[in-house]
Amino acid sequence: MKCERQKVLIATGGSLGDLHPFIAIAHALSEEGLHPVVAASGYYRDYILSEGLSFAPIRPDFDDMTQDLSLDLHGIAREMAKDNAFLFRSLIFPYLRRSYEDIFAAANDAALIVAHSLGFAAHASAEILGKPLAIVALSPMLIPSADDPPAGVSLPYVIAPRSDLARTYNRVVREAAHRVAQIWATPLRRFRRRIGLRNELGAGPLLMGPPPAAIVGLYSPLLAPLQEDHPPGFTVAGFSFHDRFMNSGEALRPALEEFLDAGPAPIVFTLGSFFVRDQIEHFRACIGAAEALGRRAIVLVHADDLAELGVGFSTKVMIASYVPHSWLFPSACAIVHHAGAGTSGQAMRAGAPQLVTPVMGDQFDNAARLERLGVALSVAARNATAGTLRHALERLLSDEKYAARAREISAIVENEDGARITAKIVHNLIEDFEKRNAAS
């Protein structure tokens, strides 16, 4: 049965690092003959429309959050870095009802809902409407395995367990963590009860409803392969690589190309699109490390900080704002980044050794996985000084094994297309759902 232009609602949220993979999925769904509608903060309306995609707004908008919290976006980023629970307590749970109302309305005529793994309002909407639900996890930590547990969390896991006893112990730790998470997620439990849904322990600590039709890990199996204890219907699809944002970076390309042509490959420093705000001291440390090594550098900073950081450094350093990583990273001799999921994928594909400076949450786990893969070293952002960065970069760039491993990994990751695999899964789910309905 062929489904033509059936609507698929894609419910997402967060920073560009969260949104880009879902834009890639939307384009792949269009190629499958479906009609994707991307539901996100109104802040991204023009961006999504500029991609030739349909858009539906979901509350909260960024203005709502900054007003309610009396914090600007830098303040929100700072609080998230200090307290992992801040994301749930202040940015997700207080807006569940409003998000649900918007998604419910937008999904009423959809054949299927695709949702971020933390998109609890979208999960509930699918359950109430009786729609198939495909959940997308952007990093391994979001669908945890006891056989390959996350690093960098305050849980006493045995990392890389080698025995049945260690794996059994990890399962006990994981189940205890799930129970504790459901206690502090009381606002989510209350919300679900108010709209008539039951709360059950699901495939992850906050997946309280029935199993979704599919769960997709949109990251490389090189980072985290499928494990026996992953939930049924789980697929590790690989990275997707969309990183275009309006016309950002286009005006900088001539100057960047001139800089790249003028000397040896530079070190590229970035903190992504969210934690980059008001990071003057961090980037000064990055510049100091590059200069101490006698290396050229391109430093990607927030647009508001360009003027301050662009003064007083040598001609070996270029300061720029957002540039698509897919274009810039392949020209780097090393990439220094925060280990966000999307940036990690772009760095792996680029084939350069990496120094990762994680800030919060899943970034520490991603950093540990990149280290285990042999392509990276790690220095937590809170410990990143000119000295610590210089020492780590010196080690990274002087040992050929990191560059060789990076090239080996690049050749594999280059062929990953998680968005296309996800789109095919969604298409098949819609066809199967229609067949079951027709048979009944």
Secondary structure by P-SEA (a helix, b strand, c coil): ccccccbbbbbccccccccaaaaaaaaaaaaacbbbbbbccccaaaaaaaacbbbbbccccaaaaaaaacccaaaaaaaaaaccccccccccccaaaaaaaaaaaaaccccbbbbcccaaaaaaaaaaaccbbbbbbccccccccccccccccccccccccccaaaaaaaaaaaaaaaaaaaaaaaaaaaaaaaacccccccccccccccccccccccccccccccccccccccccccbbbbbccccccccaaaaaaaaaacccbbbbbbccccccccaaaaaaaaaaaaaaacccbbbbcccccccccccccccccccccccccccccccccbbbccccaaaaaaaaaabbbbbbbccccaaaaaaaaaaaaccccccccccccaaaaaaaaaaaaacaaaaaaaaaaaaaaccccaaaaaaaaaaaaaaaaaaaaaac
